[in-house]
């Protein structure tokens, strides 16, 4: 939008067209627009008067100087024209890290000049006359500096070969999400845009490397093409499951405790559960889901992908997990449009030993959960109940189902309770009811599909 203002203004100066050949008799003029700097300044002055700005005011002088300078730069003008009506950070440009920070700091400066309400709205409104008449000189200078920054870089290489995995970008997003918003900002129903901009830039400024570089890269990528790392994953969650949820990501102390490949054969390559959550207390939590379990190496490790879809049929939430028995080894949640939890990893090798113990009725086990947990919980406690045929859970399932009553105590003292069954033939756990802050959710299994190796 800022670039649209600049381009429209340059057009208003009457310098948008160029003669086919430069005028040989006028060496002091710009070879493209065929105007001397004095002539350009005079046209700029006339244009500023036309839009109702005093050309002798400080803001008028800032505008005249800026217009005179950029119109004499044909490459800059061409870039402005090419960006007309496009995002300030186009798909073919990514600023280098230092310039990304400069861009954001300029936005903060503009936001900081707010007097009555948020003056950022002037930029989104696209009204140059209003901007020139009501902005402080500092705000106007910052606006033109921002225009210079993106205009000069448009179409150019960042000069820095930056390549980040989706997992790395999700991690920095999760770290940003974990930062507490100050109470004075959080309590506002509709936070002031300028206040949000200042808080966000201050937060980015304080991030250490490499998080800062990744965070600004993700932000600019989002501005350019509208797709966050979370949206990239949700577009193909299976690909992310294959890339990230692999035993090779586990700490050596955990991975070394797992059985060798082929030692724990299972009767499926994939097991797909189509189910539905029903929550009468919080109806918005109700709806269908698909839970896919993947057996890659017949070593007892099963990876799980649970997804839900929005009204348009697009995946809007995914839960990723890697489990061995009752032990969760690796997990993460991702939600549209831009939320991701930290990738949580099991740190306690003792959990593997507990997962190898038989599930005896009446026994209680307390097993470590991956860290950093979402709500500060450290362990999961499970009481082992009666064994029943797995066919009572769903007709086509074989073997036994061991009833479990498990709970996790969060840092704030609240408890999440899940009643589930352990399916011995498949080495997976299926939930039956979930009790949390949203009330009770009943889990209804609609279908089970088994894909053999």
Secondary structure, DSSP 8 states (H G I E B T S, - for coil): -HHHHHHHHHHHTT-S---SS--TT-TTS-TTT---HHHHHHHHHHHHHHTT--TTSHHHHHHHHHHHHHHT-HHHHHHHHHTTTS-SS-TT----HHHHHHHHHHHHHHHHT-SSS-THHHHHHT-HHHHHHHS-HHHHHHHHHHHHHHHHHTTS--SS-----HHHHHHHHHHHHTS---HHHHT-TT--HHHHHHHHHHHHHH--TTHHHHHHHHHHHHHHHS--HHHHHHHTHHHHHHHH-SGGGS-HHHHTTS--TTSB--S-SEEEEEEEEE-SSSGGG-EEEEEEEE-SSSBSEEEEEEEEE-TTS-EEEEEEEEEETTEEEEEEEEETTTEE---EE---THHHHHHHS---TT-EEEEE--BS-TTS--EEEEEEEEEEEGGGTSTT--SEEEEEEEEEE-TTS-EEEEEEEEETTTTEEEEEEEEETTEEEEEEEEEEEEE--
